[in-house]
């Protein structure tokens, strides 16, 4: 497997950090040069998700996981993308290998919280996601996504505003997240 150089990866990450207008074009060039690099597939998928190009984003994130099944962050993001796209069963299956992570790993805690969310268990969702945020000093943008979910769960909790009878609280929440877009 041919991976891009550290210098090329740093160039892409810098472009992403600066929200450079050519960041996706740079990612596309690097993916073309190194199609087997799961990191590039992951970053490209994240950019595509942020640009509301869901079919391409899902394909790139799926490819990253296919190339590197143990790439935990890519697997988490693929499942999160699936969940926010209304594919809860698919997300749960995607996340299954992450149950092998230590219980106090931030991704394991986020998955636990999101599993609770799927079952409309908002108090447990908040507890697990807050623990994940506290444990995560590696991927701070992901903390912002989880905080959005926490905020919505608190609004939908039994003492919060009632949910519509035809729509589960989780469906409502996921619709809200999908409309806002997520930081991947």
C-alpha positions in Angstrom: 0.0 0.0 0.0 1.4 3.3 -1.1 0.8 6.2 1.3 1.3 9.9 0.7 4.3 11.5 2.3 4.2 13.3 5.6 4.8 16.5 3.7 1.9 16.0 1.4 -0.4 15.1 4.3 0.7 18.2 6.2 0.0 20.3 3.2 -3.6 18.9 3.0 -4.2 19.3 6.7 -3.0 22.9 6.6 -5.3 23.6 3.6 -8.2 22.0 5.6 -7.4 24.0 8.7 -7.3 27.2 6.7 -10.5 26.2 4.9 -8.6 26.9 1.7 -10.8 27.0 -1.4 -8.7 24.4 -3.1 -8.6 21.9 -0.2 -11.0 19.4 -1.9 -9.1 19.7 -5.2 -5.8 19.0 -3.4 -7.4 16.0 -1.7 -8.7 14.7 -5.0 -5.2 15.0 -6.5 -3.7 13.1 -3.6 -6.3 10.4 -3.7 -5.7 10.0 -7.4 -1.9 9.6 -6.7 -2.4 7.4 -3.6 -5.8 5.6 -4.0 -4.9 3.0 -1.3 -4.2 5.6 1.4 -7.1 5.3 3.9 -6.2 8.6 5.5 -6.8 10.4 2.3 -10.0 8.6 1.6 -11.2 9.6 5.1 -10.2 13.2 4.8 -11.8 13.4 1.4 -15.0 11.8 2.7 -15.1 14.3 5.6 -14.7 17.2 3.2 -17.4 15.9 0.9 -19.8 15.4 3.9 -19.2 19.0 4.9 -20.1 20.1 1.3 -23.4 18.1 1.4 -22.3 15.6 -1.2 -23.5 12.5 0.7 -23.2 9.8 -1.9 -19.5 10.6 -2.6 -18.8 11.2 1.1 -20.2 7.8 2.0 -18.2 6.1 -0.7 -15.0 7.7 0.4 -15.6 7.0 4.1 -16.5 3.4 3.3 -13.4 3.1 1.2 -11.2 4.3 4.1 -12.7 1.6 6.4 -12.4 -1.0 3.7 -8.7 -0.2 3.2 -8.0 0.0 7.0 -10.7 -1.8 9.0 -8.9 -0.9 12.3 -8.9 2.9 11.4 -11.1 3.7 14.4 -11.8 7.3 13.6 -12.8 6.6 10.0 -15.1 3.8 11.2 -16.7 6.1 13.8 -17.2 8.9 11.3 -18.7 6.5 8.7 -21.1 5.3 11.3 -21.9 8.8 12.4 -22.5 9.8 8.8 -24.8 6.8 8.4 -26.7 7.7 11.7 -27.2 11.3 10.7 -28.4 10.1 7.3 -31.1 8.1 8.9 -29.4 4.7 8.7 -29.3 3.8 12.4 -29.1 0.0 11.8 -26.3 0.5 9.4 -24.4 2.8 11.8 -24.7 0.3 14.6 -23.3 -2.4 12.4 -20.4 -0.1 11.3 -19.6 0.7 14.9 -19.6 -2.9 16.1 -15.8 -3.4 15.8 -15.3 -0.3 18.0 -16.7 -2.2 21.0 -13.1 -3.7 21.1 -11.7 -0.3 22.1 -11.0 0.3 25.8 -14.3 1.3 27.6 -12.8 4.7 28.5 -11.7 5.6 24.9 -13.5 8.6 23.6 -14.8 6.9 20.5 -16.1 4.0 22.6 -17.9 6.4 24.8 -19.3 8.3 21.8 -20.6 5.1 20.3 -22.2 4.1 23.6 -23.9 7.5 23.8 -25.1 7.3 20.2 -26.4 3.7 20.8 -28.5 5.1 23.6 -29.7 7.9 21.3 -31.0 5.4 18.8 -33.2 4.0 21.6 -34.3 7.5 22.8 -32.5 7.1 26.1 -31.5 10.8 26.4 -30.2 10.9 29.9 -27.8 8.0 29.2 -26.9 9.6 25.9 -25.9 12.8 27.6 -23.9 11.0 30.3 -21.9 8.9 27.8 -21.3 11.7 25.3 -20.1 14.1 28.1 -17.7 11.4 29.3 -16.4 11.0 25.7 -15.9 14.8 25.4 -13.9 14.8 28.7 -11.8 11.9 27.4 -11.2 13.4 23.9 -8.2 15.7 23.5 -7.4 14.2 20.1 -10.2 15.4 17.9 -11.7 18.6 19.2 -14.1 19.2 16.2 -15.8 15.9 17.1 -16.5 17.3 20.6 -18.5 20.1 19.0 -20.6 17.6 17.1 -21.2 15.6 20.3 -22.1 18.8 22.2 -24.7 19.6 19.6 -26.3 16.2 20.3 -26.1 16.8 24.0 -27.8 20.1 23.6 -30.6 18.6 21.5 -31.0 15.7 24.0 -31.5 18.1 26.8 -34.1 19.9 24.9 -35.9 16.6 24.1 -35.6 15.2 27.6 -38.9 14.3 29.4 -38.8 17.7 31.2 -38.1 19.5 27.9 -40.5 20.2 25.0 -42.7 17.3 24.0 -41.9 15.5 20.7 -44.5 15.1 18.0 -46.4 11.9 18.2 -45.6 10.8 14.6 -41.9 11.4 14.9 -39.6 9.8 17.4 -37.4 12.2 19.3 -34.3 10.5 17.7 -35.7 11.1 14.2 -36.3 14.8 15.1 -32.8 15.1 16.5 -31.1 13.5 13.5 -33.1 15.7 11.1 -31.8 18.7 13.0 -28.2 17.5 12.8 -28.6 16.6 9.1 -29.9 20.1 8.3 -27.0 21.8 10.1 -24.3 19.5 8.7 -21.6 18.1 10.9 -17.9 18.7 11.3 -16.2 15.6 10.2 
